């Protein structure tokens, strides 16, 4: 198995050393062995008896007793683990996972903890011990050690800088999906759920955290041992521990759960908002899922070095600092929303993913799609003023962008090795999963959907589940035995008859398989024929090649509105072509009402002209979601070659009348992207400034107004200054000068700070001052804004310096390097620079971030994604550039 070590325990013979190991199971060797140090086991020439990628099913771990002693000075750790196992078949060996660990000893113990054998032999990554018998319980006792990992996975080191310049070290874990094996030998697959009893030894200047509450005992002078309570039954990837010197704030939920937020001591004041959110979220989820949170505590901790956004370890969720900390003086309203949504996501996982876990990584969307969707449900319920529902549209737009490339994949895809497993954590699992669930919720109704997922969580608590289990729970099917015994559910042979929709009985499994087992997104082409709508479904591809398969069929829950009534009409389309009677009196029809469905709509035979006319004459006849959906679909169809660009541009002509933030930003985003294409060709055009003049002039340089108004202000002023709008640039320069003269004591309005920094970064003194502030700031929110501003410089030498600082990893952390490269690439002066940097440092970048693409299949997938996007962009230019130039010229007259 690539990237993993397998430990195999098999029969040899008895030795007294085994007794010594068993008796010393509560001791750990020092991380730095003195003379006579314990050495790793030797090497022998033995063949490996297991060739499959998945572990055998007949050896079940029941309980891990794990003892760790990390050394934060030597950056290493030693440990021991005693794993109680249930052997269900006769076998002469056990296979489990280990990676990058030195194994010092391995012993088999019987149920009385008496040694059976400890003579071991290692051949490369193999460890062999004693015969086991069916129906018996045994314990594996293994002593091991390793260096703390240098990356972001396994048991790894992290550092932070204090305000006085000191460097402090901590150790943290990130095990999902296949890295628990880097911290201790284990059965590192999600179905092997077990209980975990963790003990960590440390010096008094640190604290340690794990999944459960702790009591501390003194082992010896200057050495403490934190003994954590046994965990609930859970998968290895959810185990977590952190050793640090952080400070915390604590509160209690209405049901008595203790919630604590941990951060570096000087960032303690930035933890209070997260505490408020976490308490509210846990209260909400306990009510929504109608299941109590099963642990007595929930810790949330901000880790300085963290590659992903956050991780849902049960009872100890870990976060990037930007995903947990909120500084009222430097964090914008968008930062606030991000923190709220990420906490909502990770706490949803405490039920979806932790309590009920996907059976295998091919269905990771059951974890991530649900958690992504629950972000919106939870934040809308707990913080309605944040208007989170506006963001769901963008989530689905992102999913469509990925899913309309031929390099996409089905939601449920094969994932047989660590490389393929890591690939599953993508837009398809998260965003498409959430959007398909949104469609399903609106199709089944809120009440049916909620009761179905509660049934799913209750039935599979502390177990694993598959797609089919979710569909059965949503339609309330059960086994024949449950049905006969009087359970309130349908027998399995009645599953297709238990939900009446549009006069037909629904087979939910057949419907949802079309969304989860095949890739892509449907294109619904709509044609009006008198009193009927003629419908056709095809696969929507933004770049169609002759070899692309196009014969796809979905079961699509269509919705539509007309001007004849306020009713949202529904229709289930299960064939390639269909028709709907709408009546002669209907003037207009909008398909996919409020974009609750995951499909693109194309109006043929003058249909788009009718939509443009409706928007010009009475745009409020449609909801803001419908208006935004029309804008998005029109420009997606342009990219795919189904609609001339002038039709899409005519459609957004109404935006001069638009007052809602979401459609305004959607149209503005497309115009900005067109400008960037032209700008890179040194063809500047001020049409956008004229088009949005009234909106720009309405903005104030403050943090006043609603969340939507503040988001609009941030986006509009950022674009105006980027386009060198004189009033905007002048105001930004004035604000930046005042900020510089205050020596950092003046706090800029958070929603426009990034724009002010970006203008200030255009001269040498401003750029140098910003880089200094970046280096000393304790606010990750402020640092993010400054880093973006620094990448806006027109000086290529400065851009090159930023890239080098990112690669060095001291001033700019390695976790931020990939984002830095993207920001430099977005700068017209920097896109060639970024590409040359990536080519020059390719091997190192692969080592740092993209380990998975070393494998052939993953390289092909990554390459195909890049090629798809390149082909899409090239064809867009070929099709639309001249038309765009002509249209802009006409508009400027």
N, C-alpha and C positions, 0 to 999 in steps of 0.2 A: 504494500500500500504506500503510495507516494505520500510524503510529508507526515507519516505516522510511524511510531514504533509499536510493535506488538509484543506483549509479555506473555509467554506461554508457560504454564505451570504443569508439570507432568511427573510420572513416577520415576523416582530413583531410590535412595535408601535413607535410613534413619541416621541422624547424627545429633550429638549433644548440643551442637551449636544452635540448632533449632530451638531447644528449650531456652537457651540464653536469650535469643531474640524474642521469644514469646514473653518471657518474664520482663524484658526491658521495653515492653510495648508502650510504656508511659514516659520513655526517655527519648531524647533526640541528641544526636552528636552535635558538637559545636560547628557552626558554619565554617569556621577556619580550624581545621584539624591540626593539633600540635604534632610533635614527633609521634610516630606510630599511628598516624591518621588512618581512618577507615578508607579502604580503596574500593573502587567499583569492582564488580564481579568480573572474573576472567573470561576469556574467549575460548570456545571449543567449536569443533566442526560438527554442527548438528543441523539437520534439515528442518525446515519450517512446515508444520503440518496443516496450516490453514491458508487457503489461497483466495478466499472470498473477501469482498470489500466490507460486508456487514458481519458483525460478530454473530456467533451461534446463539440460538434462542434458548437453549436448554440449560444455560447457567445464568441464574438471576441474582444480581446483587440486591441485598436487603438493607444493609446498614454500613456506612463508612464511619470509622473513627479516625479522624485526621488530626495529626499534630504537626505544626509547622513552626520553625524558628528562623525567621529572616534576619539577615545582617545588613542593615542599611548603610553601613560603612564599607563593607566588603562587597556589597551588591550581590549577595548570594543567599541561598536558603537551603536548609536541610529539613527533612521531614520523615514521618512514618505514617503509614495508613494500614488500618486493619479493616478488611472488607468481609462482612458476613455474606456468604453466597448460598444459594439453594441450587443443588445439582439435580436436574430432573431426568437426565439420561446417564447411563454408564459411559464414562469417558476416561481417558488417561491424560488429559491435559485441559487447561483453562486458557482462554485467550482474552486479553484485554488491552487497552490502549496505553501508550506512553510515548512522549515525544520530547527529545532534548533533555531527558533526565538521566542522571547516573544512578544505577541501581546498586546499592551496597549489599542488600540481602533480600531474600524472598523465602518465606516459610509457609507451609500449610499447617493449620491448626484444626483440631476437631472441635466438637461443640463444647467441650470442657476446656478449650484453649490449651490443650496438650499438643505438643508438636508431633507431626506425622513424618515430616521429612523437610530437610533444608539443604540437602546437597543440590547445588544448582549448577547449571552450565549455560553460558550465553554464547550465542553465535550471532554476531552483529547485533540484531535487535530482538533476540529471542531469549527467554528465560524458562527453564524446564524444571518441574517438580512433580511429585506423587500422584498415584492413581486415585481417582474419586469414584464414588458409587452413587447410583441413582437413588433419589429420595432422601438424600442426606444433606445436612447443612454443615458447611465448613467455614473457616476464616482464612483469608490470605493476609499475611503480615509482610509488608514490604518497607524497607528503609531506602531512602533516596536523597538526592541533592541536586542542585542546579544553580546556575547563575540566573539572576533576575533578567528577564527578557529586555532587549534593547528596543523592541518595537512597541506595538499597541495591543498585543494579544498575549494570552497566558498570564503568568504572574510577572508583572513588569515594573520597572522603575519609572518614576516621574519626579520632576523637580519643579520648584517655583522660586522666584526671586523676591526677597523682602524689599521694603522701601529703602533700606540702608545698603542694599546691594548684596546681601548674603544669599547663599543658595541653600535651600532646604530640600531634603530628599524624602520621598515616600514610596511605598510599594502598593500597587493596586492590581486588580484582576479584570480581565475581559475574556470570557470563555466561549461565547457564542460565535460560530457554531461548533467548532471542533478543537478548542484550545484548552479545555479543562485538563486534558492529557499532558499539557506542558507544565502543570503545577503539581499533579499527583497522578499515579497510575489509577486508572478507572475504566469503567464500562461507559465509554463516552458517546452514547447514542441516546436520543430523547426517550425511547421506550423503556430504557433501563432506569426507571424511577426508583429512588431509595431514600432512606433517611440519612442525614449527615450530622455527626457530632464533631464540631470543629474546636480545636484548641490552638491558640497562638501564643508564643512566647515573645516577650519584648522587654525593652528597657523602659524605665519609668517616664522618660521624657516623651514617649509616644502613647497613642491610644491605638486599639485595633477594633475593627468593626467586621461583622459577618452577618449572615442572614437572620440570625436569631438574637434574643437578649443574652446578656453576658453576666457572669460573676468572675471576679478576679482573685487569684491567690498568689502568694509570694512563694516562688520556687527556691530562691536563694537571694543573697544580698545583691541588689541591682538587677534582678531578673524576676519579672512577673509573668504569670500565665493567665490569659483570658480564656475562660471555659464557656463556650456558647451552648445554649440549650439545644437538644436534638431538634432538627428541622422537621417540617412536614415532608411528606413523600414528594420528591421532585427530581427533575432531570439534572444531569451533571452540569449542563451549560448555565444553569441558574445559580450555582454555588458562587459565592463571592467573599472576598476579604480584602481589607485595606488597612495598612499600618501607616499612621501619619501623626502630625501634631496639630490637627485642625481643631477649630472651635465650632460650636453649634448653637442653634436656637431650637426650642422644643415647645410643642403644644399637644393637645389631646383632642381626638375626634369625639363626636357625640356618643359613639359606642365604646369609647375607652381606649382606642388605639393611640399609642404614643408616636408622634411624628416629629422627626428631627431633621434639620438641614445642616450639613457640614460644609465648611469651606476653609481655605487658608485664613489664618487669624486676622490679617489686615483686610480681608474681604468679608468679614463677618457681618458688617452692616448691610451687605448686599443680599443677605439670605432671607430677609423678613417677608418679602412678597411671595417667594416660593413656599414658605411655611403656610401662609394664608391659603394659597392655591391648593397645596397638597391636602390640607385638612378638609377644605370644601369638596375636593375631588373624591376623596375616600368616602365621605358622607354620601355624595351623589351616587357613586357606584354601588355602595351597599344597598341603597334604595332601588336603583335601576335594575340591578341583577337579582335583587331579593336574596342575596347570599352574603353573610357576614364575611368581612375580610378575616382570613383565618389565623393571622399572626398577631402577636401582641404589640409589635412595633413596625414602623416603616421609616427607614433612614433614606435620605436623599443626599448625595455627596457630589461636589464639584471637583473633578479631577483635572489638574492643569494640563496633562498630556492625554488626549483622548481623541481617537480618530473619528469615531462616529458621533452622532448627536447625543445618544444616551443608551443605556442598557437596563433591562427590566429585572435584574437579579432579584429574587423573591425576598422582600424585606430590606434590601440594600440596593436601591437603584443608583446607578452611576451616570454622571452627566459631564459633557463639556461645560466649561465655565459659562460660555455664552448661552447654554440651554437651561441654566438653573439660576444664575445670579442676575439680579436686577438692581441697577443703581439709578435712583430717581433723577440724579443730576446729569447723567450721561446716556441713559437708555431711552430710546425712542418708543413710541407707541407700537411700532412694529416689533421691536425687541420684546416688549411686554407680551404681545400676542404670541410670539414664538415661545417664550418661556412657559406660558400658560398651556399652549398646545402640546409641547413636549412632555410636560408633567402629566397632562391628561392622557397622553399616549402610553407612557410607561406605567401609570397606575391602572390603566385598562388592562394591561398585560398581566397584572396580578391575578386576574381571572382568566382572560383570554391569552393563553400561552403558558402561564404558570400553573394554574389550577387544572385547566384542560389544555393539553399540549398536542400539537400535530403528531401523527404517528411516525412520520418521516419528513425530511426536509423538502421533499417535492411539494408538500402542502404547507409550506411556511406561510403562505398567504392567510391560512386560518388564524395564525398569530398576528401577522403584520397588517393584513388588510383590515381586520377587525379593529386593531388598535388605532390604525390611521383613521378609520371611520368614526370610532368612538371619540377621537379628538374633537370632532365637530359636534357630536351629540352632547358631550360633557361640557364643553366650553360654552355652547349656546345656552345650556341650562344654568350654568354657574356664573358666567360673566356675559350676559346678553349684550352689554354695552360694547363689547369688542367686535360684534358683528361678524363672528367667525363664519357664518354661512356664506358670506361673500367669497371666502377663500376656497370653498369646496369646488367652485367652478374652475379655479386655476389648477386645483389638484387633478380634476378630470381632463383639463386641457393638456396638462403635462403627460398624463397617461395616453391620451390620443396621439400626441406627438411621437411617443415611443412606439405605440402599438400600430401606427400606420406605416411603419418601416418593415420591410420583409425580414429584417434581422430580429424582430420581436419573437416572443415565445408564448406558449400557453401559460395561464396562471399556474396550473399544476403541471410541472415538467419533471422529467427524470433528473435525479441528483444523486449520483452513486458514489462520488468521491469528494474529498474536501474542496477541490477546485470547483466542481459543479455546484456544490452546496453553497459556497460563498457567492456564486453568481445569482442565486435565487433571491438575494437581498437587493432588489432593484425596483424600478418604477412599476413593473408589472405586479409584483407581489404587494407593494404598498399602495400605490395610487390607483391602478386599475382594480385591485382587490377592493379598495374602499368604494370606488364608483359603481362597481357591480353590486356591492351590498346596498348602496344608496338606491339603486334602481330596484333591487329586490324588496327593500323596505317599503318603498312607495307603491310597489305592485301588490304586496301582501297586506298593507296598511301597518301603521305604527304598532297597533295593539297585537296583531298576529306575529309581527316580526319580534317584538320584545318578548312575548311569552314563549316564542320558539327558541330564542337564544338562552333564556333562563332555563328552559327544559334541557337544552343541550349542555349547559354548564352543570346542572344538577346531576344529570345522568352520567356524565363522564368526568366528574370531579376526581382529581388525583390519578387520572388515567389519560390515555391517548386517544385521539379521534381522527377520522378521515372525512373527506368531503361528504360522503354518503351519510355519515352520522349527522352532519349539520342539516342536510336536506330532510332526513327523516324527522329530526327534531322540529323543524319549521312546519312540517305538515302533520306532526304528531303521530307518526307511525311507531309501532313497537313490535316486539316478538309475538308469535302466536300464543306463547305461554302467558305473557303479560295481558294480552287481549282477552284470553279466556278467563283469567283471574279477575277481570273486572276493572283493569286499569283504564283511565280515561284517554284512550288513544285508539288509533285505527290498526287493524291487522295489516301485515305487510302486503297481502294480496288485494287489499283495498286502497293501497297507497295512491293509485291513479284516480281515485274517485272521491277524494276527501276535500277537495277545494273547488268550489264552483266559480268560474270566472267567464264572463261574457258568454254565458250559455253553454260553456264547455267544461268538461272535467279536466283538471290540470295534472299533468305528470311533472312535478317540480324537478325531479332528478333529470329527466330528459331535457327539460328546459335549461337547467343550470349547467349540465354537461356541455352544452353548446358554447357557454361562456368561459368555462374553466379548462376544458380539454382541447380546445383549438385556439390558435393565436389569432390576433387581428381584431378589427372593429368593423361593424357593418356600415355600409353607406345605403341609406334609404332614399331612393329617387322618387319624387312625388310629381305627379302630373294631374292636372284638373281636367276632367271630362264631364262637363255638365254638372249633374248632381252627385257625381262620384269622384273619389280620389283613387287614382291608379298608383299602386305601390310596387316597387321592385327593390330587392335587396341584393347587394354585392359586397365583396370585401373592399374596404377603402384603403388604397395604397397611395402614398404621396409620390412615389417613384415606381412605376410599373415597368418591369423587364419582361422580355418574351418568356423567360423560364418561370416566372412567378405563378404559382397555383392560385386560381381565382375562384374555384368552385367551393364556396363555403356556404353554410346555412346555419342561421341562428333562430332560436325562438325568441322573438323580440316583443317585449311588452310596450307597445306604442301608446303614446298619449298625444292628444292634439286639442287645440283651442280654435274657436271660430268667433267671428263677430256676431253670430246669431244668438249666442247665449254665454253665460259666465261659467258654464259647466266644463270641467276637464274630461274629455271623452277618452275611453280606453279601448284598445284592440290588441289581441295577441296574434302576431304574425308568425306563422310557422312554415310558410312556403316561400319560394323564390319570388313569386308575384302574388298580388292580392289586391283587393279593392274595398273601399268603404263608402257607404252612402252618407253624404253630408247634407244634401238638399240644395235646391236651386237658389234659395235666397241667400246663401252664404257668399260674402264678398272675399274674405280672406281666411286662410287656414294656416296656423302655426303648429308644426309638428314637433314633438318632444317638448311638451309644456314644462317650462322652468328648468329645462335640461335635467330632468330626473333620470332620463334614459342614457345609456352609454352607446350612442350611435350618432353618425353624421347625417345631416339631411341636405339634399340637393333639390331645389325647386326648378323643374324644367319648364320649357315653353313659356317664357316670360314671367315665371314665378318670382324670380329675384327682382325684376322690375316692380312687381306688385309690392314686395316687401319694402323696397326702397321708398316707394310712394307712401306706404303706410307710415313709415318712420318720419318722413318729411312732414306729413300732414297731421299725424296724431300719434306720436311715438309712445305716449303714455297709455295707449290702448294695450300695449304689451308690458309685461313686468320687466324690471331691470335685468332679471336673469334671462328672459327671452331675448331682450335686445342684445345682451352680451353674447348669447349663444349664436344669434344670427351673424354678428360680426366675426366671431371665431370661425364658424362653419364656412362663411364666404371666403375668407382668406385661406383656409385649409383647402378648399376646392380649387382656388387659384393655384396653389402649390402643386396640386395633383393634376392640373390641366383640365379640370372640368368646367371652369368658369373664367372668362376673361378678367384681367385685373381691373379694368375700368368699371366693371359691374360692381366689384367689391368696394372700390373707391367711391363710386356713386352712393353705395349703401351707407357709408360712414359720413357722407356729407351732412347728415342731420345732426352730427355731434355738436355743432354750434348751438343747438337747442338743448343739449343734454345737460342735466344737472346731477345725475347720479354718478358716483365715483367709479363704479365697476365697469360699465360700458365705456365711460370716458377713458379710463386707463387701458382698456382692451384696445380701443382704436388708436390711442396714443402709442401703445406698444408696437403696433404694426407700422405706423408711420415712422417711429424712431428706428425700427430695424431697416426700413427702406433707406432712411437717411444715412445710416451707417454703411450700407452697401455702396451708396453713391459717394460718401465721404472718403471711403478707402480708395476710390478712383479719382479723388481730388476734384469732385464736382459738387460744390456746395450749393445748397438751396435753402432759402429762408421761408419756404411755404409753411412749414410746421408752425413757426412763430406767428405768422399771420393767422393761420387757421385757429390756433388756440390763444390768440391775443387776449380775448376777454377773460378766459379762465386764468391766464397767467397774472393779469392785472388785478384779479380779485384776491390773490394770495397775500397773506401777511407773514412776516418773518417771526413767528411765535409758535407756541404749542397750544394755542386755543382751539376750541371747536371739538366736534365729535371725532370718533376714531376714523370714520370714513373721510371726513374733511381733512384730518391731519395726514392721512395716507396720500390723499390727492395733492396736498401742498408739497409734501416731500418729493413726490414723483415729478410734478409739473415744474417746480423751481430747479430741480436737478437737471431736467432736460433743457430748460431755458438757459441756464448758465452754461451748459455744455455747448449750446448753439451760439454762445457769445451774445446773448441778448443784453444790450447795454444796461438797462435798469437793473437787471438781475445781477450781472457781474459787478456793477458799482456797489450795490447793497452788500453783496457777499464780501467784497474787498473791505468795505467799511467795518463789517462785523468781525472779519478776521484780524484786522489791525487792532481793534479794541481788545480782542481775545489775547493777541500777542502782548500788547502793552500791559495787560493785567497780570502777566506772568502766570497764567493758568488759573487765576482766582475767579475769573469770569466764566460762568457756565452758559454756553451757547444754547439756544432753543434746540432741543434734542432732535426734532423732526427736520431741521435744516442744517444741523451741524456738519453732516457729511458733505453737503453742497458748499458750505463755507470753507471747509478744509480743502475741498477739491480746487476751488478758485485760489485759495492761499498757497497751494502747493505749486503753483505755476512759476514762482520765482525762487531763486536759490536759497534765500534766507528763510522763506516760508517753508520750503521743503525740508530744510535741515532742522528747523524748529519742530516741525511735525514729527520727524523721525526721532528726535530726542524725546518728545512727549510720549510717543509710542513705546519707547524703551523703558520709561519710568512709570507709566500709567498703571494703576491697579484696577482699572475698569476694562474688562474685555469688550464691552459694548463700544466704548470709546476707541479702543485699539482697532476694532474692526472698521470703524468709520475712517480712522486715520489711514489705515493700510489701503483702503480703497482710494482715498484721496492721493496718496503717494503714487499709486499706479496710474493716476490721470496725468502725470507729468508728460510734457512733450519732449523732454530731454531723454534720449535713448540711453545715455550713460547712467542716468539715475534709475531707469527701469532695469538695466542690466545689474546694477548694484543690488537692487531689491531681490532679484532672482538669486544672486549669489548669497545674500544674507539668508534667504529662505532655505537654500541648500545646506548652508552652514548650521542652521538650526539653533542658534543662540539668541540673537535679537528677535528673529521671527521663528516661531516654533515649527518643527517639521510637520506637525498636524495641519498647519496652515499653508503648506507649500503648494498643494494641488490647487487650492482656491486662489493663491497668489498668481500662479501661472495663468489661470483662467482670466483673472482681472487684467494682467498685462496683455494677454491676447486680445481682450476687448478694446484696448486702446489702439487706434489706427496706426500709431507710431510703434506699437509693441507686438503686433501679431506675428510678424516675421521673426522678431527677437525671441518671442516665446517658443515658436516652432524650432528655431535653431538650438535653443537651450534644451528643449526636450530631446532632440536628436543627439546632442552632444552628451547628455547625461542619462541616456535611456536605460542602460544597465543598472545604474544606481537607483533611478526612479522605480524601476521594476522591483528591485530589492526592498525599497522603502514602502511602497504602496500597493504594488500590483503583482504580488507574489503569484496569484492565481493564473496570470496570463503567461507564465512560463510553460504551462501545459498546452499541448497542441490544440485541443478542442476549444479551450478558452481563447487562445490567440485568434483562432478562426472567427469566433463570435465577436470579439472586440474589433477585429479588422472589418468584418462585415458591417458592423454598426457604423464605423467611421466612413466606409465606402458608401453606405446608404445615404448618410447625411451629405457627403460630398456630391453624390449624383443628384440628390434633391436640390442642393444649392445651385449647381451648375445649370440644371434644367430650368430652375426658376429664373435665373439671369437670362438664359437664352429666350425663354418665353415672354418675359415681362419687362425687361429693362427699358426697351425703347418705348413701350406703351406707357410705362411709369414716367419716363422723361417727358413725353408729349403731354400727359395729363397734368403733371406739375407745371409745365410751361403754360398751359391753358389756364390753370387756376391762378397763376401769378399775374395774368393780364388785368 
